[in-house]
Amino acid sequence: MNDKGFSSYVLVSSIIFICILPLILIYTGAFNGAPTLLLIILWMVYPIFIAITGGYCGKAIKKRWIMPIVPILLFVIFWKLLFRDELIWTFLLTHAIAYIMIGYMAMILGKLIYKYLIYNNL
């Protein structure tokens, strides 16, 4: 996949996972179950999505180093618009820093795996 196709993949999938999925849960889910589902998304779906994005970016770190930051920026902007509370900044920045670390660790791990596969002709 070329860089232009990968960039559009990351942007579209980020919009779906980070913006549309929570809105669907908020507006269609049960009132009592929506916060639990949002926490599952926040602590399970987002880190897995960002790790997968970082892992794919590991093939060409010099070209794709910014790609793990795109979902995180969308996350901070969307959740700040969704919850208009001043106290949410510490929550958002804490999660954003954790997601950045997950994304870049996955990128480095993806690069190591990619080099291992190339080196061993697998």
N, C-alpha and C positions, 0 to 999 in steps of 0.2 A: 504494500500500500504506500503510495507516495505521500509526501508531507501535506499537500493540500487536501487530499482525501482524509488523511488522519486528523487534520485540524478540524474539518467539518464534522467528522465522526465524534470527536471529543466535544465540540460545541453542542451538537444536537443531542447527544446522549446526556450531557450535563444538564441541559434544559429539561429533558424528560425526567431524569432521576432527581434533580435538585429542586426544580420548580413545580413541575406538573404533578409528580407523585404525592408530595405533601398536600397540595391543594385538593386532589381527589380524595385523600383520606379525611381531610378536614370537612369538606362539604358533603361527602356521601357516607362517611363512617358514622357509627353510633357516637353519640355525644360522650359517653363514658369510655369508649374504647379508643377514641382518636388520639389522646395524649400518649397512651401506651404504644400505639402503632407509630407515632411520630418519634418516640424514643428508640424504638427498634430500628427505624430508618436512620436516625441520627447516629446510633452507636454500632450498627451492623452494616447497613446497606451503603452508606456514604464511605466508610473506610475501605470496604471491599472494592467499591467502584473506583476510588482514588488509587488504591493499590494496583488494580488492573490497568488503569490509565498510566501510572508510573512504570509498570512493568513493560508495557508496549513502547513507552518512550525510551526505554533502555537500549533499544537497537541503535538509535541515532541521538545520543545525548546532546551533541553540539547543535543539532537542528531543532530538537524537541524539548529543550530544557524548561520551557515556559508552560508546556501543556498541563502538568499537574496543578499549576496555579489557577488555571481557568475555572475548573469546578469549584475551587475554594473561594474564588472571588464571587462567583455566582451564589454560592452558599451564604456568604456574609451579606451580600446585597439583598438577596431574596428574604432571608430570615429577618433582617433588620426592617424591611418593608412590611413583612407579615406581622411581626410583633413590634409595635411602636413603643417600646419601653426603653428608658435610659439605662436600666440595669442589665440589659441583654448584651451590652458591649463586652463585658468580661467573659460571659458565656461564649459569645461568638468568637472572640479572639483566642480564647483557650482552645476551643475546638479547631479553629483555623490553624493554629500553630501545630497541634497534634496531627491534623490532616496533611499539612505541608511536610512534616517529618515522615509520615507514612508514605506519601507520594514519592519523596526523594529517596528514601530507603528502598522502596520497590524499584525505582529507576536504577539504582546502583546494582541491586540484586538481578534485575533483568539484564543489565549489561554484562554481569559476570556469567549468568547462565547462557547468554547469547555467545559470548566469547568461548565458553566451554563447548558449546555445540559446534561452533565453527572449527575450533581446534581439534576436536575429536571426530570431525566429519559425520556428525549424527543428523 
